[in-house]
Amino acid sequence: MEFQDVVRKRRMVRHFTPEPVPASTVKRIISTAQRAPSAGFSQGVSFVVVTEEALRKQVGTACSEETYVEAGYAPFISEAPVQIVICTSEEIYHSRYNEADKKPEGQDEIAWPVPYWHTDAGCSLMLVLLAAVNEGLGSAFVGAPDPARLQEILGIPEAFVPIGVAMIGHPAPDKRSPSLKRGRRRVEDVMHLNGWGSAASDTP
């Protein structure tokens, strides 16, 4: 599939069929997600793949699935045949940036104006979603309102914080989010050329 087609087809699917996803497909998706940018090549992002039905239901409960159901959506978090919990470790990044090639002797660790462990996790998440579409599947993402609960359910070490859950599966007809009525902002509204305030339409 062409890259632009993958990007345009990606959407948050909120209903999945029970058709299983082959383990080999899941492995390809995770392998693709590993190609995301990684500060210092720290590689502090890990993935917990959940396929067992009982565990998927626990994850759904931990991610407040009942609020989606009450709003008229299918129980799409737990019904997705594959859940991928994206986890990131701040500790790994600090450890990496205390190595000799990143912290010369006598100097302090770099300042972290942005928590790049979360940036890298977000990049990995997007590759998961796009890779799923490229495999002919549907995908979605929900945040983790209580990361500690997911750690408990799935035995995730304290050093790895789950940022949320990606759902992968074969899409079924679903209820679209009412937020889509807002429409997509124009490129001219979000692109600033050579400084804030000059729009893309000002390009010579």
Secondary structure, DSSP 8 states (H G I E B T S, - for coil): --HHHHHHH--B---B-S----HHHHHHHHHHHTTS--GGG---EEEEEE--HHHHHHHHHHTTHHHHHHTT---HHHHSSEEEEEEE-HHHHHHHTTSTTTS-TT------SS-HHHHHHHHHHHHHHHHHHHTT-EEEEEE-S-HHHHHHHHT--TTSEEEEEEEEE-B------GGGGG----HHHH-BSSSTT-BGGG--
